[in-house]
């Protein structure tokens, strides 16, 4: 009885992906919007974080791309459109944010949020958006319309 009580329910995987996408997506919409509206000064500041991987040219461009990725990527996650592509951009953005915090000497407690979100987005890249998404609805090749088969031990 205990085993069945705590056994994962495969039938809830797509619902879990929907809840994850909506929660993280809305958070990134709210997080990215002020950055997109922040203008050139804000984008330039954000773009300097790319220096942590040796890219020091066009900081305004890179900063705008980070802000745009957070905002539009959040929208795409909520509706489940291009979820894997959006998560790829968001995971890269979180990786750069983590490196920025490390370079600034921030404690792990300050940089851990970006570190954790990197793995959330990696999960979405691997799992996809699930069947409650526009990706599934429009029949993208990476989301077959057949039911998933999960085994539970």
Helices and strands as residue ranges (DSSP letters): H 2-6, G 10-12, H 13-37, H 39-47, G 48-53, H 59-79, H 83-103, H 108-127, H 134-137
